[in-house]
Amino acid sequence: MKGFEVAKSDDALYVRVHGLGSMTSAPALEAFVDHELQTGGVRQLVLDLAECSGVDSTFMGTLLGINNRLSDQGEGAGVALVNVDDHARKQLSSVGLDAFLTLVEGETRLPKKLRLTPLPAKPVGDRERLKLMLKAHKDLVAADERNRAKFGLFLEAIVAELGE
């Protein structure tokens, strides 16, 4: 399986990532979280990376944007990552996300009462994907100025492609 399995319990969303967390899968995650935020009561996103093979910069920037929106819900709200392997931890740390997201140490089991269901993919057009990539990378640069050196030229190319 690739993509996500999801569940909601009380004020938390649970998402298990299967395969690569990437610019291809990020739109489905963002749409799911945004929908749940609109219905209200969500304060936490618990992302299980046990089955995740890696994360790209767009996915990481999307997580940061989700964390920023959840943080508006008050103290203790935000994104927690569980079952993070060393490779993913290095990727997250390389863009400074370990300062914003909670990375839970050790093995974590999701609550037994949860019934995870597959989240359908969200097909998006090229323009919509470019806009998501632009926002994700702008968020990464805003969070840690060192990311400008990594993503500055990439951001310029996306802006040029979008004609903005």
C-alpha positions in Angstrom: 0.0 0.0 0.0 1.1 3.6 -0.7 -0.5 6.7 0.7 -2.3 7.1 4.0 -4.5 5.4 6.5 -6.4 7.8 8.7 -8.7 7.9 11.8 -10.1 10.6 14.2 -10.5 10.2 17.9 -11.5 13.0 20.2 -9.4 16.0 19.3 -6.7 14.1 17.4 -6.2 12.9 13.8 -4.1 9.8 13.3 -2.3 9.3 10.0 -0.2 6.3 9.1 2.1 7.1 6.1 2.8 4.2 3.7 5.7 4.7 1.3 7.1 8.1 0.4 5.7 11.3 1.9 6.0 13.5 -1.1 4.7 16.3 -3.3 2.4 13.6 -4.8 0.8 12.5 -1.6 0.9 15.8 0.3 -2.3 17.2 -1.3 -4.5 14.4 0.1 -3.0 14.9 3.6 -3.5 18.6 3.5 -7.1 18.3 2.2 -8.0 15.7 4.9 -6.6 17.9 7.7 -8.2 21.1 6.4 -11.6 19.3 6.1 -11.3 18.1 9.7 -10.2 21.6 10.9 -13.2 23.1 9.3 -15.5 20.7 11.2 -13.8 21.8 14.4 -12.4 20.2 17.5 -9.0 19.0 16.1 -5.9 20.0 18.0 -3.4 17.3 17.2 -2.1 15.4 14.2 -0.3 12.2 15.1 1.7 11.0 12.1 3.0 7.4 12.2 6.1 7.0 10.1 6.7 3.3 10.8 5.8 2.4 7.2 7.2 5.6 5.6 10.2 5.2 3.3 11.1 8.8 3.3 9.9 12.4 3.1 10.6 15.1 0.5 10.8 18.8 1.1 7.3 19.5 -0.1 5.9 17.0 2.3 7.9 18.4 5.1 6.8 22.0 4.3 3.2 20.7 4.2 3.6 19.3 7.7 5.0 22.6 8.9 2.0 24.4 7.4 -0.4 22.0 9.1 1.5 22.5 12.4 1.1 26.2 12.0 -2.6 26.0 11.5 -3.1 23.5 14.4 -1.0 25.7 16.7 -3.7 28.4 16.3 -5.9 26.0 18.3 -3.9 26.9 21.5 -1.4 25.4 23.9 -0.5 21.7 23.2 -1.9 21.7 19.7 0.3 20.7 16.7 1.9 17.8 14.9 3.5 14.9 16.6 5.6 12.3 14.6 5.9 8.8 16.0 8.0 5.8 14.9 10.5 8.2 13.2 13.6 6.3 11.9 17.0 7.8 11.8 16.8 8.7 8.1 13.5 10.6 8.5 14.8 12.3 11.6 17.9 13.5 9.7 15.7 14.8 6.8 13.4 16.6 9.3 16.4 18.0 11.2 18.1 19.2 8.0 15.4 21.8 7.4 14.9 22.7 11.1 11.5 20.9 11.5 12.7 19.2 14.7 12.3 22.7 16.4 8.6 23.0 15.4 7.2 19.4 15.3 7.2 17.0 18.2 9.3 13.9 17.4 8.4 11.2 19.8 11.3 8.9 20.8 11.1 5.1 20.6 8.4 2.9 19.3 4.8 4.1 19.6 1.7 2.0 19.1 -1.5 3.8 18.0 -4.5 3.3 20.3 -6.1 -0.1 19.8 -9.6 1.4 19.5 -8.6 3.2 16.3 -9.9 1.9 13.0 -7.6 3.3 10.3 -9.2 3.6 6.9 -7.4 4.3 3.6 -7.4 8.0 2.5 -8.1 8.3 -1.2 -5.4 10.0 -3.3 -6.2 13.6 -4.3 -5.3 14.1 -7.9 -4.2 17.7 -8.6 -3.2 19.5 -11.7 0.2 20.9 -12.4 -0.7 24.4 -11.4 -2.3 23.3 -8.1 0.8 21.1 -7.3 3.1 24.0 -8.0 1.2 26.3 -5.7 1.4 23.6 -2.9 5.1 23.3 -3.5 5.5 27.1 -3.4 3.7 27.4 -0.1 5.5 24.5 1.5 8.9 25.8 0.6 8.0 29.4 1.6 7.0 27.9 5.0 10.3 26.1 5.3 12.2 29.3 4.6 10.1 31.3 7.0 10.7 28.7 9.7 14.5 28.6 9.2 16.3 31.2 7.2 19.1 28.7 6.4 16.6 27.0 4.1 16.8 30.0 1.7 20.2 28.7 0.5 18.7 25.3 -0.1 15.4 26.3 -1.7 15.9 29.9 -3.0 16.5 29.1 -6.6 13.8 26.4 -6.5 11.3 29.0 -5.2 12.3 31.4 -8.0 11.8 28.7 -10.6 8.3 27.9 -9.2 7.3 31.5 -9.2 8.5 31.9 -12.8 6.6 28.8 -13.8 3.5 30.1 -12.2 4.0 33.5 -13.8 3.5 35.2 -10.4 
